Amino acid sequence: MEFKDIIIKWYNENRRDLPWRNTDDSYHIWISEVILQQTRVAQGLDYYLRFIDTFPSIKDLAEANIDKVMKVWQGLGYYSRARNLHSAAQQIMANYNGVLPHSYKELLKIKGLGPYSAGAIASFAYKEVVPAIDGNVYRVLSRVYGVFTSQETSAGKKEFFELTMELIDKNQPNVFNQALLDFGAMQCVPRSPNCSVCPFSDICYAYRNNLVNQLPIKGKKIATRDRFLNYVMIRYKDTTFIQRRVAGDIWTSLYEFPLIETKSPTEIEALIKEAAWKELFGKEKVKILNISQTIKHQLSHQTLFVKFIIAEISKPTYYLNLNFLNVSISNIQEYSIPKVIDNILAAEPTEKYFLRNHSY
Ligand code: SF4
């Protein structure tokens, strides 16, 4: 199942029945979104109902005395938002015939409407395919996809916008956006989310890498981290073994050799004692033919230290047969592979990467 299908399925089973969710009235959606930016749903609900009751239309709001608007808003805080709502209503009456514009781009011209609110109105009311990204969405996406760019940087805003555009359900952007917002508010909460019951637990980068408390990245500083990847290029007759990478980490869907990731640089003597090595080869005899130098490969927020081990076997284990594709060595480059593997295949067995005359 794709991300959109999983999140919409979760939403259908867990959604909250809120009045502004059962409407495509752009005015009601606008008011609810402004109120919810600063308050929890339980408290916001009363304010929303009272506001809509007192000012049933944009015209009523525009013509109201500002003191009356402030009175209804009293207790919610962030009073500039109430003033903005009032003057935005007047702007809509003057320039848009009393109706909120129908496009994301045009909505951004309304006083007080930022990318999140414009995206929420455009997608919820008019089904425009555009993200509505708030703190909940940043949190979910940074954890599931391992995005280490801070949402507070312009690079981060762009990256999250583009990622959401890739994931969004183009047939029902309204449902998708609402599902993502609710999922962040109810399941993937800031502290101690219950990952064991999460439908993304199999693919979630943060959960799989024990980084739930580190993501999302806050502030303007971009965090980088080091990873140590040991690829085992197995030779069995004239074939080798590869696997497709799953979602939730770098290089999703690309192919790679069996991988043993370690927490620090690991020499072969220690590597063959790792559980992952034993799982790969069981009790079968393995002849190590060569080991590459450590290759440093820089990604935007990760520094990879990659090593390749060429190992020969005379019989593949059950585990290898079960979990990997057994492909002809000469055909590997027909598969989509990460650049660092492509480089080594193109170079092997030159001295650039491999230590020649090394015997094990
Ligand atoms: S597994 Fe945990 S961190 Fe990942 S999306 Fe689910 S709740 Fe969030």
Residues whose N, C-alpha, C, O or C-beta is under 5 A from the ligand:
A	BS01	SF4	R143 V144 Q187 C188 P193 N194 C195 C198 F200 S201 C204 A206 Y207 V212
